[in-house]
C-alpha cells in the first residue's frame, strides 16, 4: 500500500518528451492578483504558499518549475519552501496532466475489494497507448482516500466519481472518456 506522499515516477519516453517540449503556461493577471491577495491576507509570506499553489493548479492544471521561480522572484516566496510544500502534499501535480486524470483510492478498504488489480488494468491500457507511439489520454495515481468506502473501490476521472469499479466494468467506464487501444 502506498502512502499519501509517495510519488510513483513515470519514466516513459512519451512522458519525458512531453515535459521537455511543452512550456509551462504563464500566470494570468487574475492569478497574479489572487496570489498577491494571499500575501496580504497572512501574517507571513510562507503562510500564502499552500493557497498560492492551489490557485496555480486550479487555473493552470499543474505546477511547473517555472511557476516556482515566478513565486520566488516576483512574489518573494522562497523556492525551497515552495518545493517543500509541493513535494510533501500529494494533491499537487508537478507534471502537466493528461486530458483525463484518474485518481484511484488505494486505501485498505478499496485494496481489499480489488483496487490494485483495476489500477494495474488501467496502467496496462496506458502502456498500450505508449507502445503504439500515442500519448495516452489518461494518467492514473493512487490516492489515500476518496471518502466513499461504501462504494469501494472508488475512483475519480477528472472530477467524476465512479463507485464499485471492477476489472469487469473499468473498460466501459474509460471508454466514456476516450477510445481504448486495441
N, C-alpha and C positions, 0 to 999 in steps of 0.2 A: 504494500500500500504506500502511496506517495504522500508526502506532507504538503501543507499549503504553500510553502515557499520553495518546493522542488521545481526546477525548470528542466524539462527534457529538451536537450538540444536537437535541432533538426539540421543535419549536415548534408542534405541533398543538394545536388548541383543546381537544380531549379531554384531552390531557396536561396542559395548563395548568389546566383546570378541576379535574382530579383532584388536582393538587398543592395547590390553594388550599382545597379543600373538606375533605379528609380530614386530621385532625390526626395527628401522629406518635404511634406507640404509646409508652406510658410504660415506664420501666425497671422490671422486676420486682425484688423483694427478692433473688432468686438472682443476677440480673445485677449488681446493685449490689455484692453480696458478692464476686462474681468480679472485678469491676473493683478493688475495694479490695485483693483478693489480689494483683493485678498491681502495684499501687502499692507494696506492701511487699516484693515479690519483687526489684525492680530498684533499683539504686543511685540513679538519678534518676527523677523522675516522668515525664519526657519518654520514657524507655525503655518506659513502660507504654502509650504511645499506640497502637501497632500491635496489640498483643493486645487492648486495650480495644475498638478499632474492629472487630476480628474478632468479638469476643464480642457486641457490639451487633448487628452484621449477622447473625450466626448465629441469634440469638434473635428479632430483630425484622424481619429481611429487608432492611433498608436503614438508612442513617444520615441523619437529618434535621437541619436547623439547630437544632432544639430539643435534639437529643441532644448537639450540640457545646456548646451553652450549659450543659447539665447537667454535662458533663465539665469545663467551665471553672469554674462556680460551686460545684459540690458536690465535685469531686474535685481541683481545682487544676491541671488540665491546660489550659494556655493555649490559647485558641481559635485563635490564629494558627498555633501549632504543630500542632494537631489538623487544621486545614484544610489545612495544607501536606501532611501525610501523606495525607489523604483525597483531595486532588486529584492527587497525584503517582501513586499506585498505582491501576491500572485495576480491581483486584479489588473495590474498594469501590463500592457503589451509593449515589447521593445522591438517588435517586427511588424511590418505592415501586414494587417490581417488580410486573409483571403476574402473572397466575396461572402462566404458563409463560414462563420466561426462557430464551431461546436464545442460547447463546454459540457463535459460528461461527468456526472458525480462519481467520484471514486472513493466515497466514504464506505465504511464497513458494511452498512446495510445494503447499498447498491451492489457492492462487490459480492456479497453473499448470494445475490439473485442474478448474477451474470454480467455485471458491468464490464469487467475486464475482457470477456470474450467479445462483447459488442464493440468495445473500443478497438480491439485487435482487428475486427472485421472492417471498421471504418478506416483504420490505418492501411489495411490491405487495398481498399479502393483508392486511397491517396497514392499508394505505391504504384498501382496500375496506371494512373494518370502520368506519373513521373516517368515510368518505364516507356510510355508512348511518346514522351517528349512534350507533354501537355501540362501546363500549370494547373494543379488541382484547384477546383472551386472551393474546397473545404480545407480547414485546418481543425485539428482536434486537440483538446487539452483536458486533462483531468482536473477537477476542482473538488475541494474537500466536502462541499455540501450545497445542495440546491433547495434544502428545506421542504422537501416533498417526499419524505420517507415512505408514506403510504402509496406512492406511485413509483416506487423503485423497480428497476433502475431508471433514472431520470437524466434528461439532457436538455440543454438549450441549443437551438440553432439560431444564431443571431439572438433575438430576444423571444423567440417562440419556444414555449415549453412543451416537451414531449415526455409522457409518462409511460411506465411499463414497457420500456424499449427492450426488444429482444433481438437475437440473431435472426429470427424469422421475420420481424417487421421492420428492421432498420433500413433495408434496401428501399422499401416503398416510401419510407419517411424521407430518405435522402433524395429520392427521385422527384419529390415535390420541389426541390431546390435546384437540382441540376441532373442531367443525364449521367448515369454511371458508365464507366468504361467497360468494354467487353472483355 
